[in-house]
Amino acid sequence: MKICVIDYNAGNLKSVENILTYLGAEYFISSDPEVLAGADRVIFPGVGEAGSALKELQKKSLDEAIKVFIKTGKLFLGICIGCQILFELSEESNTKCLGIIKGSVKKFAKSAGYKIPHMGWNRIKKEKEHPVLKGLPEDASFYFVHSYYPDPLEGSRVLTSTEYGMSFASGVSLDNVTAVQFHPEKSGVNGIKFLKNFLKMKDQ
């Protein structure tokens, strides 16, 4: 199984590389749409700003390549920005995103006692059963670093939720697409389990 990790000059590639190597996965890093098309799995890692990320994707024609790949039914995992760009619109730089999942990405409102960005460990709540969550504790903690959060239009898309001054969708899923706001590659044992589950999943 060949896993393509998308390189768009902003992703947190090293941490993803390290954990995939630890899991013994066969992977490659590429910004070539043709290479992406030949992959069995795609991981879009994320750090950075939505507007810049979209510009980089468009510059390399990766925006359309991602849409085409997802239509094949092969598994796609988005992490942080890789989750946010799947929505229709992000409030960050008023960015028009890929529109794979209906809804938008919103900035956290200032709330007493809660710092922005949301940074550090926080619990997730499973909102539905999904192979990627198999074997994880009900109150599993993952590592977060973000100022914006996904807000899917359809509640059925919410995979996990997290409390941070409010309840927000920390994970979403749609058919062969799984995307999370947290960083499994930085989340120790729970992150390893999450990614191991993703690698074991079957195509849609």
MARTORNU-606549 format. One record per residue (C-alpha): x negated, y, z negated. Coordinates in steps of 0.05 Angstrom, whole numbers, plus 5000, padded with zeros to 4 digits. Each point is the difference from the previous one (the first is absolute). Example, Ala and Ser with C-alpha at 12.3 -4.5 7.8 and 13.67 -1.06 7.14 Angstrom:
2
475449104844 497350695013 
END
This chain:
204
500050005000 497150675022 501750614958 499050695029 498750564950 501550665035 494550525000 502650705009 494150384968 503750094934 501749334971 497249694937 496649465040 494649774953 504749784944 504349635050 493849675031 497649784932 506549664979 501049665068 492949744996 501449754929 506249645026 496049685056 504350325054 497850075073 500750745015 497350565043 500450764997 502050365063 503050635030 501149675068 507449905018 498349385042 496349684942 505950154955 504749675050 496149354997 500249954924 504249504961 500950494941 499050754994 498350394937 500550765001 496250244938 501150704975 496750604970 500850715024 505250485028 505949815044 499050525054 492749845010 501449255001 505350075054 495450445043 494649474996 504849455018 502750395059 492950185024 498349265004 507049785025 500749594936 506850294984 503249645060 495649394989 502749924929 507250055025 498649475054 496649544950 505750044951 505049825055 496349345011 502349754931 492949914975 498750234929 498150724985 497950284932 499750754987 496450274938 501150714973 499550455061 500949365040 506849954966 501950735007 498750045075 505249465013 505650484981 503350525045 497450634967 495150214946 500550644961 492450015000 498350495056 507249895026 497449395038 504249605049 498249284986 500949345037 507449904983 499549254986 503950084935 505750494993 498850534948 494850514980 493950104955 500950534946 495550374953 500749874925 503650584966 496350304941 502649684936 498050124928 494749504977 498749725070 493850205039 499650045076 496949615032 502749374967 493449664986 498449364962 503449364980 507649935000 505049444999 504349785058 507049724996 502149475050 506350225035 500749385044 496849335011 494450005051 494249515015 494950554988 502250064928 500049264985 496849834933 499150724978 502450184929 506550394996 496350604972 493649945041 495650625000 496650285062 495550595013 502950645030 497150655029 505150445035 503950654999 505449775049 504849414995 504349605050 507550134999 503349485045 506950175026 502549294990 499549714930 499349305029 493050195023 497450114929 495449444980 497450284934 501350624959 495750384950 501550524947 496150655000 504450574976 505249675045 501149325033 496949965069 499049465052 492949754989 500949445052 504449905061 501249435049 503449925067 499749335037 492549885013 497950674970 497850064927 497450664974 498150254931 498250664969 495249684950 493149735016 499849244993 492650015021 498650394936 504749634954 496049424973 503449334989 506950245022 497350315063 496349375017 506449604991 503950495043 495149985058 499249244995 507649955006 499950465062 494849565033 504249384987 506550305028 502949755066 501750445059 507250225010 
END
